[in-house]
């Protein structure tokens, strides 16, 4: 069997290395929704060369916007090459934490990192 590096449908013809970060980013608003974060907090999510902004619109929801907003409360950076290892859940919690680089508000950043490691670490 031949394996394809592209996905059918909307992502057809786009290499896996390009759509994988986009899929990960689109999960984050729902995944972070239960966290206690201030309304109007913003999080820049940078996965390799791609970037998105999570904006806390109300106490129950985040919105996902394409690109970086100015002066984000937190910046979450992940090397694109690390995404497969993180998604495999083959990393220990400390290994996963090291791959999730946080800048900005330390309290909110730590909470976001911890939530991601709950999902991605073993």
N, C-alpha and C positions, 0 to 999 in steps of 0.2 A: 504494500500500500504506500502511496505517496502522501506525504504530509504537506499541507499548505501553510504558508506563512501569512495568508490573508484570510479574512473572514467574509462570509457571504452577506448579502443585503447591504445595508447602509455603509458598511465598512469595506465592501468589495474592492479589491485592488489596492487597499492600503496595507502596507506591511505591518506585521504584528507589533514591531517595536514602536510604531506610531499610535496604534489604537489601544494598546494595553494600558498606558497611563491615563488615557481619556476615560476608559471604563472604570478604572480605580477612582478617579476624581468624581465621577458621577454617583458613586456609592456614598461618598462622604457626607452630604447634607443629611440624609436619613440616619446614617450611622452616628453622627454627632448630635442629632436632635435632642436626645435625653440629657445631654450635659448641661450643667448650670453655667451659662456664659452670659455676659452682659449684652443687652440689646445694643446694636450698632458695633459690636466687635467684628473685626474682619480678619480673615486668615488667608494669606497668600499660600497656595499650594504649588510647589515647583517640583515637577517630576522630570528630570533631565532638562531638555530645552523647552518643555511645555509648561504653561502656567494657568492657574485658575484662581479665583477669589471666592471664598466662602464668606457671606455676609449674614450676620445674625439679624433677621428681620423682626422677630418677636421672640418671646421666651420659649416657644416650641419649635421653631424652624430656622433653618439656614437656607440661603439661596446660593446657587452656584452660578458664577459669572465667568466668562472666558477672559483670560488675561489677568494681569496683576493690577490691583487697585493701589493708589498712592497711600503711603503711611499706614500699612496694615498693622493691626494689633500684634499679630504673630505671623512669622514666616516659617512654614514647614517645608523642608527640602529633602528630596530623596533622589539619589543617583538613579537614572533610568535602568542601569545595569543591575541594580539591587532589587527591582520590582519582582522578577521571577522568584528570587530566593525568599522574599517577604511573603509572596502569595502562596508559596509551597508549604508554609508553616513548618519548615524544616529548621528554623532558627530558634535558638533559645531566646528567652525574654531579653537578656542583656545584649545579645547579638542584634536582635531586632531594634532595640533602643538606640544602638550606635548608628544604625542606618537611617534613623529618623532624626534629622538635624532640625532643631528648633531655635529660632531667634525671636526676640521681642519679649512680650509679657511672659515672665517665667511661670506664673501660676497657671494661666490659661494654656500655655505651651505644654507644661507638664501634664495637665489634665488631658489634652488632645493626644499627646504621645502615649500616655497610659492606656487610653481607650483603643488606640490603634494596636498597641502591643497585646492587649487582651484578645484582639481578633487575629493578629498575625503571628504572635510568638507561641511557643509551646511550653 
